[in-house]
Amino acid sequence: MSHGVRIKNTDAVKKFFKQLNRNAMDSMNDGLYNTADAIQTQTVNNLRKGYKESTHGKDGGAYERGLLAGSFRGVKREVHKMTVGSATPYAAHVEFGTGPAAGKKPYRPPPDSNISFWANRNNKEEGEVLQSIMRFGTQPRRYLGRAVHTKKVILPEQVAKSLAKRLSDAAGKKIGVTRR
């Protein structure tokens, strides 16, 4: 006894499969964008939570009063690539730390680094702050790295939701996504 199913090659079936590749690629872009947006939101939240003392010299959070957090202004969209980042000159120094505190050679901030602004705001002498940074460095404050680590796991679900919506539209029937 044989058992089988035959699918007729109707116009609706042809249309569905013709759109499948395009829907998959568009869904990947949607998923990447939604994940990048979630990473950016978490990054700003990490910066706004304020500094937390580090344990064993690792990842103490970030103490930030708004310039860096405000510099994250949207995900840069490209085909199959989304970028979350800051053009603030000191963003990488905050993320990865500097000098001996980060296991690197001594580092002197460049003249345009806004150290004087920070020193004045914190009632410190600019020279004192520069010497401290050169001598001790700054601890890494993994605001972006922590956001990527916590939010990257949503990518498959974001792609699946977008693909289900697009396939539902193409098939004319509701296709759902269930989480295992």
C-alpha positions as CSV (number, residue, x, y, z in Angstrom):
1,M,0.0,0.0,0.0
2,S,1.4,3.4,-0.9
3,H,0.6,6.7,0.7
4,G,1.4,10.1,-0.6
5,V,0.4,13.7,-1.1
6,R,0.4,15.5,-4.4
7,I,0.7,19.3,-4.5
8,K,-0.7,20.8,-7.7
9,N,1.5,23.5,-9.1
10,T,-1.1,26.2,-9.0
11,D,-0.5,29.9,-9.4
12,A,-0.7,30.4,-5.7
13,V,2.0,27.7,-5.0
14,K,4.2,29.2,-7.7
15,K,3.9,32.7,-6.2
16,F,4.6,31.4,-2.7
17,F,7.8,29.6,-3.7
18,K,8.9,32.5,-5.9
19,Q,8.6,34.8,-3.0
20,L,10.2,32.4,-0.5
21,N,13.8,33.4,-1.0
22,R,13.1,37.2,-1.0
23,N,11.0,36.7,2.2
24,A,13.8,34.8,3.9
25,M,16.4,37.5,3.0
26,D,14.1,40.3,4.1
27,S,13.3,38.5,7.3
28,M,17.0,38.1,8.0
29,N,17.4,41.9,7.6
30,D,14.4,42.5,9.9
31,G,15.8,40.2,12.5
32,L,19.2,41.8,12.3
33,Y,17.7,45.2,12.7
34,N,15.5,44.3,15.6
35,T,18.4,42.6,17.4
36,A,20.7,45.6,16.7
37,D,18.0,48.0,18.0
38,A,17.7,45.9,21.2
39,I,21.5,45.9,21.6
40,Q,21.5,49.7,21.3
41,T,18.7,50.2,23.8
42,Q,20.5,47.9,26.3
43,T,23.8,49.7,25.7
44,V,22.2,53.1,26.6
45,N,20.5,51.5,29.6
46,N,23.8,50.1,30.7
47,L,25.4,53.5,30.5
48,R,22.5,55.2,32.3
49,K,22.6,52.7,35.2
50,G,25.8,54.3,36.5
51,Y,29.1,53.1,37.7
52,K,29.3,49.9,39.8
53,E,32.5,49.0,41.6
54,S,34.2,46.2,39.8
55,T,35.0,42.8,41.4
56,H,38.5,41.6,40.8
57,G,39.2,44.5,38.4
58,K,36.7,43.2,35.8
59,D,33.8,45.0,34.1
60,G,32.6,47.6,36.7
61,G,29.9,49.0,34.5
62,A,30.2,52.5,33.3
63,Y,29.8,55.9,35.0
64,E,28.4,58.2,32.4
65,R,26.4,61.4,32.5
66,G,24.9,61.5,29.1
67,L,27.4,62.4,26.3
68,L,28.3,58.8,25.5
69,A,24.8,57.4,26.1
70,G,23.4,60.2,23.9
71,S,25.8,59.4,21.1
72,F,24.0,56.1,20.3
73,R,21.5,57.5,17.8
74,G,20.2,54.8,15.6
75,V,21.3,51.6,14.0
76,K,23.2,52.0,10.8
77,R,21.4,49.8,8.2
78,E,23.1,48.0,5.4
79,V,22.1,44.9,3.5
80,H,22.7,41.9,5.8
81,K,24.7,44.2,8.2
82,M,23.6,46.4,11.0
83,T,26.0,48.6,13.0
84,V,25.5,49.9,16.6
85,G,28.2,52.3,17.8
86,S,29.3,55.7,18.9
87,A,31.4,58.3,17.1
88,T,32.4,59.7,20.5
89,P,36.3,59.6,20.5
90,Y,36.5,58.1,24.0
91,A,33.9,55.3,23.6
92,A,36.4,52.5,23.0
93,H,38.5,53.7,25.9
94,V,35.5,53.5,28.2
95,E,34.6,50.0,26.8
96,F,38.0,48.4,26.9
97,G,39.9,50.5,29.5
98,T,43.3,52.1,29.1
99,G,46.8,51.7,30.5
100,P,47.9,49.4,33.3
101,A,44.4,49.0,34.6
102,A,43.5,47.2,31.4
103,G,46.8,45.3,31.1
104,K,48.1,47.8,28.5
105,K,51.1,50.2,28.3
106,P,50.6,53.6,29.9
107,Y,48.2,55.8,27.9
108,R,48.0,59.6,27.8
109,P,44.7,61.0,26.6
110,P,45.0,63.3,23.5
111,P,44.6,67.1,24.1
112,D,41.1,67.1,22.5
113,S,39.8,64.4,24.9
114,N,37.6,66.6,27.1
115,I,39.6,65.8,30.2
116,S,39.4,69.4,31.3
117,F,35.6,69.3,31.1
118,W,35.5,66.1,33.2
119,A,38.0,67.4,35.7
120,N,36.1,70.7,36.2
121,R,32.8,68.9,36.6
122,N,34.4,66.7,39.3
123,N,36.4,69.4,41.1
124,K,39.8,68.0,40.0
125,E,42.8,69.5,38.4
126,E,43.3,68.5,34.8
127,G,46.9,67.6,35.3
128,E,46.0,65.4,38.3
129,V,43.5,63.5,36.2
130,L,45.9,63.1,33.3
131,Q,48.7,61.8,35.6
132,S,46.3,59.4,37.2
133,I,45.2,58.0,33.9
134,M,48.8,57.7,32.7
135,R,49.9,56.0,35.9
136,F,47.0,53.7,36.6
137,G,44.9,53.7,33.5
138,T,41.1,53.2,33.5
139,Q,39.2,50.0,34.1
140,P,37.2,48.5,31.3
141,R,33.5,49.4,31.5
142,R,31.8,46.9,29.2
143,Y,28.6,48.7,28.5
144,L,28.4,47.6,24.8
145,G,29.9,44.2,25.2
146,R,27.4,43.3,28.0
147,A,24.5,44.5,25.8
148,V,25.7,42.3,22.9
149,H,26.1,39.3,25.2
150,T,22.6,39.6,26.6
151,K,20.7,40.5,23.4
152,K,22.4,38.5,20.6
153,V,20.3,35.5,21.6
154,I,17.1,37.1,20.3
155,L,18.3,37.0,16.7
156,P,16.8,33.6,15.7
157,E,13.4,34.4,17.2
158,Q,13.3,37.9,15.6
159,V,14.1,36.3,12.2
160,A,11.5,33.6,12.7
161,K,8.8,36.1,13.7
162,S,9.5,38.2,10.6
163,L,9.5,35.2,8.3
164,A,6.3,33.8,9.8
165,K,4.6,37.2,9.1
166,R,5.9,37.4,5.6
167,L,5.0,33.7,4.8
168,S,1.5,34.3,6.3
169,D,1.0,37.2,4.0
170,A,2.3,35.2,1.0
171,A,0.2,32.1,1.8
172,G,-2.9,33.9,2.9
173,K,-3.0,31.9,6.1
174,K,-1.7,32.5,9.6
175,I,1.7,30.9,10.2
176,G,2.9,31.1,13.8
177,V,6.1,30.8,15.6
178,T,6.5,28.6,18.7
179,R,9.4,28.6,21.0
180,R,11.0,25.3,22.1
